[in-house]
Amino acid sequence: MTKKPRNFREYQVWQDAVAFSTLVYKQTSEMPWFEKKGICDQIQRAVVSIASNIAEGSARPSDAEFAHFLDIALGSAYEVETQLLMSHKIGYIDAENYESLNQKTISIERQITGLIKTIRK
C-alpha cells in the first residue's frame, strides 16, 4: 500500500538528529589531528547517517520501506554511541561532554525505536 509522502522535517527525531550531528561535529573537531582520518571520520559519517536515513526513508512509499530506513538510522545511532564511548575511554572526550552526548544519543535511539513501533503496527 502506498501512502502520500511524509515530511521528514516535521519529525522531532529528525530535528534532534540534525542538532545532535552539529554537536558531535563540534566535539570531533577538538580531537587530535591524527584522528581526523580515523575515529573522527567514522563518528561523523555515522552521525550524519542518522538524520539522512530518516529523511530518505520518509520519501519511500510504504511503511515497510520507511521502517527499514529507520532501522538503518537506529544502527547508525548505536554506532555513534559505541564510538563516543571509545573516544571517551581513549581520552578524546571528557566525562561531562561524553555524558551529555551519550544522553542525547540514547534519546534519539528511543525516538527512532518508538517511531518504528508506530509504523509497524
C-alpha positions in Angstrom: 0.0 0.0 0.0 1.4 3.4 -1.0 0.9 6.5 1.1 1.4 10.2 0.5 5.0 11.4 1.1 5.9 12.2 4.6 7.6 15.5 5.6 10.7 14.4 7.4 11.2 18.0 8.6 8.2 17.5 10.9 9.6 14.6 12.8 11.1 15.6 16.1 13.6 12.8 15.9 14.9 14.2 12.6 15.2 17.7 14.1 17.0 16.2 17.2 19.3 14.1 15.0 20.3 17.2 12.9 21.0 19.2 16.1 22.9 16.3 17.6 25.1 16.0 14.5 26.3 19.6 14.9 27.2 18.9 18.5 29.2 15.8 17.5 30.9 17.6 14.7 32.0 20.3 17.2 33.3 17.7 19.6 35.2 15.7 16.9 36.8 18.9 15.7 38.6 19.0 19.0 40.1 15.6 18.5 43.8 15.2 17.7 44.8 16.0 14.1 46.0 12.4 13.6 42.4 11.1 14.3 40.8 13.1 11.5 41.0 10.1 9.2 40.3 7.6 12.0 37.6 7.5 14.6 36.7 11.2 13.9 35.7 10.5 10.4 33.8 7.3 11.4 31.8 9.1 14.1 31.0 11.9 11.6 29.8 9.6 8.9 27.6 7.6 11.4 26.1 10.7 13.0 25.2 12.2 9.6 23.6 8.8 8.6 21.0 9.0 11.4 19.2 12.1 10.1 19.9 11.2 6.5 18.3 7.8 6.7 15.2 9.3 8.5 14.9 11.8 5.6 15.5 9.2 2.9 13.1 6.7 4.4 10.3 9.3 4.7 10.2 9.6 0.9 9.6 5.8 0.5 6.0 5.0 -0.4 5.4 2.1 2.0 5.6 1.9 5.8 7.8 -1.2 5.5 10.4 0.7 3.5 10.3 3.7 5.8 10.7 1.3 8.8 13.7 -0.3 7.0 15.5 3.1 6.7 14.6 3.8 10.4 16.3 0.5 11.3 19.4 1.7 9.5 19.2 5.1 11.3 19.0 3.2 14.6 22.0 1.1 13.7 23.9 4.3 13.0 22.9 5.7 16.4 24.2 2.6 18.1 27.4 3.0 16.1 27.7 6.6 17.3 27.0 5.6 20.9 29.8 3.0 20.7 32.3 5.3 19.1 31.6 8.1 21.6 32.3 5.6 24.4 35.6 4.5 22.7 36.6 8.2 22.3 35.8 8.9 25.9 37.8 5.8 27.1 40.8 6.9 24.9 40.6 10.3 26.5 39.4 12.3 23.5 36.1 13.3 25.1 35.9 14.4 28.7 33.4 12.9 31.1 31.0 15.8 31.1 30.8 16.1 27.3 30.6 12.3 27.0 27.6 12.1 29.4 25.8 14.9 27.6 26.3 13.4 24.1 25.5 9.9 25.3 22.2 11.0 26.8 21.3 12.7 23.5 22.2 9.5 21.6 20.0 7.4 23.9 17.1 9.9 23.4 17.4 9.7 19.6 17.6 5.8 19.8 14.4 5.8 21.9 12.6 8.1 19.5 13.6 6.0 16.5 12.5 2.8 18.2 9.2 4.4 19.1 8.6 5.6 15.5 9.5 2.1 14.2 7.0 0.5 16.5 4.3 3.0 15.5 4.9 2.4 11.8 5.0 -1.4 12.1 1.7 -1.6 13.9 
